[in-house]
Each structure stands twice: as structure tokens, then as C-alpha cells.
Amino acid sequence: MLKKPIYFDHAATTPLAKEALEKMMPYFTDMAGNPNSQHIFGREAMSAVDNARDTIASIINCKPNELYFTSGGTESDNWAFRGAAHALKNKGRHLIISPIEHAAMISTAKALEKEGFEISFMKVDGEGFVDLGHLKSIVRKDTVFVGCMLANNEVGTIEPIKEIAEIAHANGAICFTDAVQAAGVLDIDVKALGVDMMSMSSHKIYGPKGVGALYIRNGLNIESIITGGHQERMKRGGTTNVPGVVGFAEAFRIAAAEREENAKYVASLRDRFIERVLAEVPFVKLNGPADGDRRLPANADFSFRFIEGESILFSLDLAGIAVSSGSACSSGSLEPSHVLLALGVPEGLAHGSIRFSFGKHNTFEEVDYAVGVIKEAVERLRNMSPLFKAESEVKNV
Ligand SMILES: *Cc1c(COP(=O)(O)O)cnc(C)c1O
């Protein structure tokens, strides 16, 4: 039996690293100054924020003054997309994103459309990869913004951002990437990627929740969306979340130092899991890339035919296994995931999808236990499904 529940939902959030928590603690109490205050407490806080900025800037290979702290990935995505659209609207009002972006981008696209901007979506193939030829065919003279995530949060597809940025730049547009899922896993050197803006979030890389960052290349002026005081070089108002920023930087430092080792270990958990599920569970489809090197090491996403994703999720939860149906953001709604639909997964299968996302604290024992639970749950749920009975009788003839 299980001693404690198993967490396979690291793409939704990760537990805070103990080292990061320790670094944060003094900034809640003894060193709780406002970084903008003109006294010793303020200077202490500002120096902590400066150090955090230096740490993250050196990991992503930018200048510290190109990095802006925000409240998280959602705000960074909103700021990059809306801020660029507004700042560049006299140059053009055509914006391009992928159809598999996070809700933070998709919802912003809808809002910008209402403001009179025109949004086009680049095509993705059955594994979620952007079709570069299609992108080339839809960029226009009035295209000012091309945005695509570095890695997808639901099916783990790692996108060819460098090539996407080249196409954007060749056509006079800027390129933005959402690196929230890629940070701590892939090398996210902004110069090597060639992007003009990049989003990051702390709580997906073992840092605290409610803090993130946006890289904005020097020379690129985008509009502010949070107007206020002089913080973040007058670009983003609001008193800096000092403990949050300190914890974010420490988590990022650890993630960068352990990046290759962790990615290798987590990928080995994923590969064992995928191999066993495909071999031992009938009527199952792996969503996203088949090639493990082009898929996030932590991600496995399956569609189980004849069953609703929610039913499997509840069965796994009862057995102490925490997973996500679709993405955590769209679950709770009855709509199938926009990501799976964009990949061409039929609606029936899209409804039966479950995302497993592994982390550095997971073990092979947990993976094997989960496979056993899935086999049992899937068989039981299918035996209750009239659709499955009808289909399997046909198959048996
Ligand atoms: C989680 C996530 C976000 C949102 O980040 P928050 O810090 O939770 O607001 C944005 N994009 C992707 C790809 C994500 O996985």
C-alpha cells in the first residue's frame, strides 16, 4: 500500500525547493524592507532583488536590465503579447501565434481581436510541431508579432523556436516565446534562440508561486500593462515581491546547475512509463511527439479510448495518484483540450486524455505502481462502457 500520495502533476506546479525557501525566509521578517525605500532596509531588499536579477540574467544570457520581474507566467505572456501589439499598432495589426499556446496567450488573443487586431494561427502537425512552411505563407507586411511556446505544457512538444524567430525577423516582425515549461529543462539562452521576448515562471521550476519574469531585448519598447510607480525601470508598477524573487532565482540557479542530470533521470521515468502503458493497456494513444528527444522529459500524455479523462483522473486520485486531465487550466470545463484538437486528435479521444508529468523526486517504484493502477482502472471503466462492449465484440468476430 501507499505511504503517501504520488505527485505526477509537475507541469501544473512543483513543490518549493528547500534551499529556495531558506533563502526567502529572512526577507519576510528581519529584512522585510521595500526595495524602493531610501534606507538600510530598502537597500538590503534592493540588493537581494539585484542579485536575483543577475542570477537569472546570466542563466538565460541576457543583460540584467533586460529582465523584468512579474507575478508569473500569465502576466509575462499578457505583457509581451498585449504590450507589443499596442506598441506596434501603427506599424501593423497582424499578430501570429500557435494554436497550442497556454490559455494566457489564447485568451489574450481573443481580447486583442475584440480591440481590432487580426490574429492568425500557425498550423501544427499531429505531434504538435509548428509547420514552418505554413508560417512562411501567412506572415505579411503588416505582421508585427510572432509568438510560440518553446515547449507545450500539455503534450510536451519542443518547438523549433530558432527557425520561427528567423522567419519572423526576415519579415520584420518580433518573436516571443513562452519558456515556462522549458525553463530548467532546456537551454534557454535568448541569444541562441534569437527571440526578442521570453516568459518564465518560478513555480514550474521548484520556486515559489506568484512570481515570474519577462525578458525584453534592449531597444524593444513595449507598452506597460501594469502602470504604477517607478519599479522595474518604470515598466512594471507594484512593490517587488522580494522573497518571491529571491526564491525564484535560487530555484532557477539549482535547476540550471542540475539541468542535464535531472532531465536525464526524469526522461528515464517517462520512457519506462510510456513503454509499459503502450505495451500493457489496450486502445491507448500517446499524444505529442513519439521521439523522446523532441518531447519534454517530464511529459507523457495519453488518450484512453471509450473512457472520459475525468473518470480515470478520479480513479487515480482514489488510488493516491495525482494527474491532470487535459491541462489544469481547461479541466473543469467540458470542452476537450484546444491543444489536442489542434493536433487533430478526434473529439472522442481528446475527452479521454490524461497528462502525467514527472519530477525529480519521483521514483521508478511510483511509476510501476501507477501502471498497475491504470491497467485496473481502465479495465473496470471500460467494462461499464456500452460503447466499448459493442466495439470489442465487433473486433472479436
Ligand atoms: C503554467 C504556465 C503558464 C502560466 O504561468 P503562471 O505562473 O502559473 O501564471 C504559462 N505558460 C505555460 C506554458 C505554462 O505551463
The ligand as an SDF file (V2000), in Angstrom:
LIG
                    3D

 15 15  0  0  0  0  0  0  0  0999 V2000
    1.8850   27.4150  -16.1510 C   0  0  0  0  0  0  0  0  0  0  0  0
    2.0820   28.0470  -17.4690 C   0  0  0  0  0  0  0  0  0  0  0  0
    1.8320   29.4140  -17.6630 C   0  0  0  0  0  0  0  0  0  0  0  0
    1.2790   30.2840  -16.5790 C   0  0  0  0  0  0  0  0  0  0  0  0
    2.2230   30.5460  -15.5650 O   0  0  0  0  0  0  0  0  0  0  0  0
    1.7050   31.0540  -14.1270 P   0  0  0  0  0  0  0  0  0  0  0  0
    2.9630   31.4400  -13.4300 O   0  0  0  0  0  0  0  0  0  0  0  0
    1.0130   29.8950  -13.4930 O   0  0  0  0  0  0  0  0  0  0  0  0
    0.7930   32.1940  -14.3630 O   0  0  0  0  0  0  0  0  0  0  0  0
    2.0710   29.9590  -18.9130 C   0  0  0  0  0  0  0  0  0  0  0  0
    2.5400   29.2000  -19.9160 N   0  0  0  0  0  0  0  0  0  0  0  0
    2.7960   27.8860  -19.7780 C   0  0  0  0  0  0  0  0  0  0  0  0
    3.3320   27.1110  -20.9270 C   0  0  0  0  0  0  0  0  0  0  0  0
    2.5620   27.2580  -18.5520 C   0  0  0  0  0  0  0  0  0  0  0  0
    2.7980   25.9610  -18.4200 O   0  0  0  0  0  0  0  0  0  0  0  0
  1  2  1  0
  2  3  1  0
  2 14  2  0
  3  4  1  0
  3 10  2  0
  4  5  1  0
  5  6  1  0
  6  7  2  0
  6  8  1  0
  6  9  1  0
 10 11  1  0
 11 12  2  0
 12 13  1  0
 12 14  1  0
 14 15  1  0
M  END
$$$$
